Amino acid sequence: MVYAELVGKPWVLINPEIVDVGTDDFLVWDDCFSFPDLMVRVQRSHRIKVRYQDLRGKAHVVDLEGDRAELIQHEMDHLDGVLAVDRPVGLDPFCLRDEWGKHYSKKTRYGTPAPRTAPLSV
């Protein structure tokens, strides 16, 4: 089960499954409550399609992109015991939050989508 709040509203996804990914990836400076002072650069699919059930058992399929797609991929990783620190990308992919704030901005947290050059495991 994944629980997220989007625009202040709770969203529960039971047995979520990524059923399709787009052709573009993007780099993201990810953070996590599991390591609150650390930012990790990871690669995520920019667009995903997720199938899940709601709390009443009703099936849904939703297309997500950008920050919402990244959030759900992050949370679904937790279901498999995977943390962002298991997915670092590039040179110097770790940064303390305070240091990150000195060198980056919220505008640069999500990179520009680009065609996938290597297989992405989600």
N, C-alpha and C positions, 0 to 999 in steps of 0.2 A: 504494500500500500504506500502511496505517495500522498503527502499532504502539502499543499502550497497555498499561499495567499496571493491572489492577483487582484490588484486594484482594491485591496482591502476586503476581498471576498474569499472565503475558504473554498478550496478546490481539492476534492479527494479523488484519487485515481486508484482503483482496486485492480490488481493484476495488469498493470500497464505493460504494453508491448509496443516497441517501435516497429512499425510495419513497413515504413519506407523512409528513405533519407533523400534529400535533394542532392544535386551535383556539386554544390559549393560548400566549402568549409570556411571557418573563420577562427582566428586566434582570440582567446579571451583571457583576461586576468581574472581567474576564479578565486573566490574566497569561500570559506566554510566555517560553520560553527565548531567543527571538530578541531580546527587550528585557527582561532580567531585573529591572530596577529600576523598571519602569513597569506601572501598572494602567490598564486601559481599560474603561470602561463600554460594554457592547454589548447588543444585543437578540438573543435566541435563541429558537427554538421550545422549549417546555417538554417536548414529547413528539415523538419521531421513530420511524420504522420504517426500518431499514437492511437492505439486502440486500448480501451479500458472500460471498466464498469464503474458506475456511481454507487453510492451507498444503498440504493434500492435494487441494485443488480441490473440496471438498464445499461445496455451496451452503447458506447459512444466511439466515434472516430473523430479526431481533431487534427488539423494542420497547424503547426506552430513554426515560427521563424524568429531569428534573432535572439534577443535576451530570453524570451519565453522558451524557445527550443533549447537553449543552453541550460536554463534552470531545470527543465524536466530531464534532460540527459544527465545532469549532475545528480539529481535526486534518484534517478533510476540506477546510476552507478552504485549508490549506497546500498541498494537492494542486492547487489552482487558483491558487496564488500570492497568496492573500489572507491578510493578517495582521489581527489585532484592531485595529491602528491604522487600518486601512481601513474599519472598521465602528463608529466612535464614535457614541454616542447621548446626546442631552440636553445640558444646559448643563454645562460644566466636566467633560467625560468622561475627562480624563487626570489621573492622580495618581501621584506617585512612591510606591513601595512603603512607604518609611519614613513618609511623610506619611499614606498610606492607613491604616496601622496605628494612627496616632494618632487618626483620626477615625471609623474603621469597625471592625467586628469580623468574624470568620469567619461569625457568624450573619447578617450583613447582606450577605455577598458575593453571595448569590443572592436576587433579589427574588421577590416573590409572583407566581405565575402569574396572568395576566389575559387576557381575550379579545383576540385580535389585532384591532387597529384599522386597520392598514395592511398591504399585502402584504409578506410576509417573503421575502427571497431567500436561499436556502440553498445 
